[in-house]
């Protein structure tokens, strides 16, 4: 088993990737997205943090979170988020996916992959690359043709802040677009 070494910096900003178990498209269902939002709100109420950016795709989620100045425990927040969502989801669903003996032993369900990926944002350039990745992700996965067409993203918030234009990454109206190159961060995002 790999030896995971996470970086914990008080007040840090982190890019996070959470993936559903066996990449089940749980978030194709808008009611599950509402359960996710509710779970996030509960976590934030107990352990505050700021959501800088987010995108929810059918089988995975990307976040950029900023923690309070005296707090570095994003792992506990992720754990709690997974537990709260799983409980709410299980109340609304019947699952017939077979769970491995290992998952049963560790009291894991059939909702989330065992771990999550994190990357400490190091500077403004690193942040911009990850914001671009988050907001372009629905296009990258072929879910929409332009970032502004994906409903479950923080892209519209960043347009209002003036960080992006409405036509960023857009091919509407026949506009030609040079493909984005995410090679620099591809090892950090771990889809």
C-alpha positions as CSV (number, residue, x, y, z in Angstrom):
1,X,0.0,0.0,0.0
2,X,1.3,3.5,-0.9
3,X,2.5,5.7,1.9
4,X,0.3,8.9,1.5
5,X,1.9,12.1,2.7
6,X,-0.5,14.9,2.8
7,X,0.5,18.5,3.2
8,X,-1.3,20.4,6.0
9,X,-0.8,24.2,6.0
10,X,-3.0,26.4,8.3
11,X,-5.1,28.7,6.1
12,X,-4.0,26.8,3.0
13,X,-5.8,26.7,-0.3
14,X,-6.3,23.2,-1.6
15,X,-7.5,21.7,-4.9
16,X,-9.4,18.5,-4.1
17,X,-10.8,15.6,-6.2
18,X,-13.5,13.2,-4.9
19,X,-14.6,10.3,-7.0
20,X,-17.6,8.0,-6.6
21,X,-17.2,4.3,-6.0
22,X,-16.6,2.5,-9.4
23,X,-17.3,5.9,-11.0
24,X,-21.0,5.5,-10.6
25,X,-22.7,8.6,-12.1
26,X,-24.5,9.5,-8.8
27,X,-24.5,13.2,-9.7
28,X,-26.4,12.9,-12.9
29,X,-29.4,13.1,-10.6
30,X,-30.1,16.7,-9.4
31,X,-31.6,15.5,-6.2
32,X,-28.2,13.9,-5.3
33,X,-26.5,17.2,-6.1
34,X,-29.0,18.8,-3.6
35,X,-28.0,16.2,-1.0
36,X,-24.3,17.1,-1.7
37,X,-25.0,20.8,-1.2
38,X,-26.8,20.1,2.0
39,X,-23.9,18.0,3.3
40,X,-21.4,20.7,2.4
41,X,-23.5,23.3,4.2
42,X,-23.5,21.1,7.3
43,X,-19.8,20.6,7.2
44,X,-19.2,24.4,6.7
45,X,-21.4,25.1,9.7
46,X,-19.3,23.0,12.0
47,X,-15.9,23.5,10.4
48,X,-15.9,26.7,8.3
49,X,-14.0,27.0,5.1
50,X,-14.4,29.0,1.9
51,X,-15.3,27.3,-1.4
52,X,-13.1,29.2,-4.0
53,X,-14.3,27.0,-6.9
54,X,-16.2,23.8,-7.5
55,X,-17.5,21.6,-10.3
56,X,-19.8,18.6,-9.8
57,X,-19.6,16.1,-12.7
58,X,-21.6,12.8,-12.8
59,X,-19.0,10.7,-11.1
60,X,-16.5,13.1,-9.6
61,X,-16.1,16.5,-8.0
62,X,-13.4,19.1,-8.0
63,X,-13.1,21.8,-5.3
64,X,-10.7,24.6,-4.5
65,X,-11.1,25.2,-0.7
66,X,-9.5,27.8,1.5
67,X,-9.2,27.0,5.1
68,X,-9.3,29.4,8.1
69,X,-5.9,30.9,9.1
70,X,-5.5,28.7,12.2
71,X,-6.9,25.5,10.6
72,X,-5.3,22.9,8.2
73,X,-7.7,19.9,8.6
74,X,-9.2,19.5,5.1
75,X,-9.2,15.7,5.6
76,X,-11.7,15.9,8.4
77,X,-13.9,18.1,6.4
78,X,-13.8,15.7,3.4
79,X,-14.4,12.7,5.7
80,X,-17.4,14.4,7.2
81,X,-18.8,15.4,3.8
82,X,-18.5,11.9,2.6
83,X,-20.3,10.5,5.7
84,X,-23.1,13.1,5.6
85,X,-23.7,12.6,1.9
86,X,-23.6,8.8,2.2
87,X,-26.2,8.8,5.0
88,X,-28.5,11.1,3.1
89,X,-28.0,9.1,-0.1
90,X,-28.7,5.8,1.6
91,X,-31.9,7.0,3.0
92,X,-33.1,7.8,-0.6
93,X,-31.6,4.9,-2.5
94,X,-31.4,1.2,-2.6
95,X,-28.0,0.0,-3.8
96,X,-27.3,-3.5,-5.1
97,X,-23.6,-3.1,-5.9
98,X,-21.5,-5.8,-4.3
99,X,-19.0,-4.4,-1.7
100,X,-15.7,-6.1,-1.3
101,X,-14.6,-7.8,1.9
102,X,-12.0,-5.1,2.3
103,X,-14.6,-2.3,2.1
104,X,-16.8,-4.1,4.6
105,X,-13.9,-4.5,7.0
106,X,-13.2,-0.8,6.8
107,X,-16.9,0.1,7.1
108,X,-16.9,1.7,3.7
109,X,-19.9,1.9,1.5
110,X,-20.5,1.8,-2.2
111,X,-20.8,5.6,-2.6
112,X,-17.2,7.0,-2.6
113,X,-13.8,5.8,-3.6
114,X,-11.7,5.1,-0.5
115,X,-9.4,8.2,-0.8
116,X,-9.3,11.6,-2.3
117,X,-6.7,13.7,-4.1
118,X,-5.4,17.0,-2.8
119,X,-2.9,19.5,-4.0
120,X,-1.8,22.6,-2.0
121,X,-2.1,25.7,-4.1
122,X,1.3,27.4,-4.0
123,X,0.8,30.7,-5.7
124,X,-1.5,32.8,-7.9
125,X,-0.4,31.0,-11.1
126,X,-1.1,27.6,-9.6
127,X,-4.5,28.9,-8.4
128,X,-5.3,30.2,-11.9
129,X,-4.3,26.9,-13.5
130,X,-6.6,24.9,-11.1
131,X,-9.5,27.4,-11.6
132,X,-9.2,26.9,-15.3
133,X,-9.1,23.1,-14.9
134,X,-12.2,23.1,-12.6
135,X,-14.2,25.4,-14.9
136,X,-13.2,23.6,-18.2
137,X,-13.7,20.1,-16.8
138,X,-17.3,19.6,-18.1
139,X,-16.0,20.5,-21.6
140,X,-13.0,18.2,-21.2
141,X,-15.3,15.3,-20.4
142,X,-17.6,16.0,-23.3
143,X,-20.6,16.9,-21.1
144,X,-21.0,20.4,-22.7
145,X,-19.4,22.4,-25.5
146,X,-18.7,25.5,-23.4
147,X,-18.0,26.1,-19.7
148,X,-21.0,28.5,-19.3
149,X,-23.4,25.7,-20.3
150,X,-22.6,23.5,-17.2
151,X,-25.0,24.3,-14.4
152,X,-23.0,22.7,-11.5
153,X,-20.0,24.9,-11.5
154,X,-18.7,28.0,-9.9
155,X,-17.9,29.4,-13.4
156,X,-20.8,31.9,-13.3
157,X,-19.7,33.2,-9.9
158,X,-16.2,33.9,-11.4
159,X,-17.8,35.7,-14.4
160,X,-19.6,38.0,-12.0
161,X,-16.3,38.7,-10.2
162,X,-14.7,39.6,-13.6
163,X,-12.1,36.9,-13.5
164,X,-13.6,35.2,-16.6
165,X,-15.5,36.5,-19.6
166,X,-18.8,34.8,-20.5
167,X,-17.1,33.4,-23.7
168,X,-14.0,32.0,-22.0
169,X,-13.4,28.5,-23.3
170,X,-16.5,28.9,-25.5
171,X,-17.1,27.8,-29.1
172,X,-20.6,29.3,-29.4
173,X,-21.3,31.0,-32.7
174,X,-18.6,29.0,-34.4
175,X,-15.7,30.6,-32.4
176,X,-12.5,28.6,-32.8
177,X,-10.8,27.6,-29.6
178,X,-7.2,26.6,-29.0
179,X,-7.4,23.5,-26.8
180,X,-6.3,24.0,-23.2
181,X,-3.1,22.3,-22.1
182,X,-3.4,20.9,-18.6
183,X,-0.2,18.8,-18.7
184,X,1.5,20.9,-16.0
185,X,-1.2,20.0,-13.5
186,X,-2.3,16.6,-14.8
187,X,-0.5,14.7,-12.0
188,X,-2.1,16.9,-9.4
189,X,-5.7,16.6,-10.3
190,X,-6.0,12.7,-10.4
191,X,-9.3,12.1,-12.1
